[in-house]
Amino acid sequence: MTTKAQQRANEKAEAIRILREDYKIAPGTRLATVLRHCSRSGMLRVISVLAPTTDGDITDISPIVARATGSTFDRDRWGIKMGGCGMDMGHAIVYNLGYAMFPNGFGCIGPKCPSNDHSNGDRDYTPHPGCGTPDARGHRDHWHASGGYALRQYWI
C-alpha cells in the first residue's frame, strides 16, 4: 500500500517523464504562457503553459506541468493557479518546472543557453550536454547548478 506522499512522488515522476519523452522538453526549450484569469485583488492568477510540437504547432501542457511542479490546476479556467504578487508569475511557473525537471542542474547548451550564470559573468558558452567531470572542488565545467533557468518563457 502506498502513502499519499509516495503517490504524489510517482505522479510527479511520471509527469516529468511525459514532458521529457513525449513533449521533448529539454534545456533551452521555449515555453509560452497565457494569462487565463486574474482575481479582482490581483493576488491570484490562472496561467496556461504551451509547448512547441515537432510539427511546428503548439500544445497546452498545463495539467502535466501542474503535476510535475505540485501546483494546483484549475479545470474551469484550464490553467495553473499562482498566488501572490510582485513578480512575473509566468516566469515563476516555467522556473519551477525547470527546477523540477533538472534538480541537479544542466549542461550548457551553447549560445542560446538560458542560464543566469551567463548574465552574471560567465561568458563561456561552450556546449556541454553531459554531466561534466567534477574537479577537485566539486565544480563541473560548463555545468549550470540551477535547473530553474534551463527553460525559457515568453507571454502570448
N, C-alpha and C positions, 0 to 999 in steps of 0.2 A: 504494500500500500504506500502510495506516495503522498507526501505532505503538500500543502498549497504552495509553499516556497519552492519545492522541487518541481512542481507542475509549472509554476511561472518561469523557473530557470529553463525548463525543457522547451516551453513556448518561445522564450526569448532566443534560445539557441536555434530552434527551427526557423524562426523569422529571419535571423541573421544568415542562416544557410540559404534560404529562399532568395534573399536580397543579393547574396554573392553569386549564386549559381544560376538562378532563373532570370534575374534582372541585371546581372553583370555589374553590380555596383563595386567599384574599385577606387583606390585613391585617385583623386583628380576628377571624378565624375561630378558633373554639374547637375544639381537638383533644383527644380523650380518650386517655389512656394506660392500659394494663393490664399489670401485672406478671405475666409468664408463668413465670418461673423466677428463683431466686436461688441462687447457689452456696453451698456449706457455709461457705466463708470469708467470704462476703458481698462479695467483690471483683468478681463478675461478675453482671450481671442481664440477662435477656432480656425486652424490653418491646415490646408491640404498640401501634400508633398507629391510632386510629379517627377518621374524619372524618364530619361530617354530610352527608346526601344532600339533594337537592332535595325529596324526598317526606317528610322529617322522620325518616327512619331513620338508621342509622349504617353505615359500611362500613369494613373493615380495609384500610388503605393502607400497611401496614408494608413490603412489598417495594419499593414505589415510593419511600418515604421513605428506605430504606436506600440505594437507588441515587442519590437526589438528594443525600444527605449524605456518600456514600462510606463508609458504615458496613457492618459485616458482618451479614448476615441469617442467622438460624438457622432452617432449614427444618423441623427436628424439633420445635421449640417454637413456631414461627411468630411470630418477633419479632426485634427488633434487639438485637444484643449490645452492652452497655455495660459497660466495665471501670472499676474504681476504687471509691472510697467517699467518704463525707463530703459528698455533695451530692444534690440531687434529680435522679435520672437521667431521669425523665420530662420534667422541665423542660429538662434538657440536650438531649434529643433534639429537642424542639419548638423550642428556641432555635437549635440547629444547622440545623434545617430552615428556619426564618425567615431565618437568615443566608444560607443557600444560595439561597433564592428571591428575597430582596431584598438583594443585596450592597451596593447603593448607598443603602440606607435606604428610607423610605416616607413618604408624606404623612399628616398627622394625619387620623384618621377621625372625630373628634368625641368626645362624652362617654364612650364606651366604648373609647377608644384605649388599647391595652395598653402603650404605650411607657413605659420607665422615666424618660424625660425629665419626665413629669408628676409622678412621685413624687419627683423630685429638684429641684423648684422651679418648673418651667414649668406654670402652671395654666391656660394658654390652650389650649382645646380646639376652636379654630376648624377645621372640616374643610378640608382642602386636599389633595384626591386627586391633583392634578397634580404635576409635578416642582418647581414653585416657581422663581422667577427669583432667581438669586444676587445678593446685594447687593455692595457694593464689597469687603467682606471675604470673599466667597465663601459666606456663610451664606444659607440659604433659609428663608423664613417658613414656619412650621408643618411643617417637614421634619425627620423623625427620622433621624439619621445611622446608627443601628444597626438593621439589618433583623432582627437576632436577636429583638427584642422585638415583632415585627409580629404574631405569633400568640399565642394564649392556650392554656394547658394545664390540664387537670384529670384527676384519677385516677378510675378506675372500679374 
